Amino acid sequence: MKDSRQRVAKLHYCRQHLGESGVAALELALILPLLVVMLFMVLDFGRLLQARLVVTNVAREGGSLASRDIQSATNLIALLQTGASPLDLATTGKIYIWKIRAGTKKNNPAPSIDLATSANGGALSVGSSIGSQVVRLGLSADLYDHLVFNDSQNTADISELTVVEVFYKYTPITPLSNFIPGLLTSSGGGTIISSRAVF
């Protein structure tokens, strides 16, 4: 009799223990996909934030260096592409450097783009917001007005501006965007990150 009670107690303990481990396995099976999705989101958004910071810093440094005419625009673009590590701005990016000269005469008061000292580099197919066909050359009204020749001063407020635009196509590394359409991607499988610096 005592032996049968021990068997019943053991059997009851085993069933209870197996039931607990089964519930734990079920909980893990339900929560694991959520944990994986959260990990993918942290990875992709972390890389997106890093890419945004690199693009912004490249635009700022490029504008600072280009405004001092230390190097030619073409050499400066090569330098900026090299310094943008870990991003590959040569193949998945584009850099524009524009020199905009102020109007110098009363009969020609409008500013103009100096194409001889402007350049672009990179394989990404994206257009610049600066151009001679764009309203006010793509500048804000305030900046443009400071470049217009002023009759009363016999000069413009600013002699020239340097504008650097940096574009980068960010592509997620995790398969999360395959399951959630539109997350971190647009048409073409990536998101275009851009930054613009004016010096």
Number of C-alpha atoms within 10 A of each C-alpha: 6 7 8 9 10 11 12 12 12 12 12 12 12 12 12 12 11 12 12 12 12 12 11 12 12 12 11 12 11 11 11 12 11 11 12 12 14 13 13 18 17 12 14 21 14 12 16 18 11 14 21 19 14 20 24 20 18 24 26 21 14 28 23 18 18 25 20 10 12 11 13 14 23 15 12 22 26 16 13 20 22 14 14 16 11 10 19 16 26 19 14 17 24 25 32 24 29 27 22 24 19 26 23 18 15 13 8 12 17 19 24 19 19 14 11 10 15 19 19 19 20 21 13 17 10 14 10 17 13 20 16 11 8 11 13 18 17 15 17 10 11 9 15 19 18 17 24 24 24 18 11 7 8 11 18 23 16 16 16 20 21 22 24 30 25 29 26 27 24 21 19 22 11 13 11 17 19 12 8 10 10 13 14 18 18 12 7 9 15 17 18 19 17 18 19 21 19 17 16
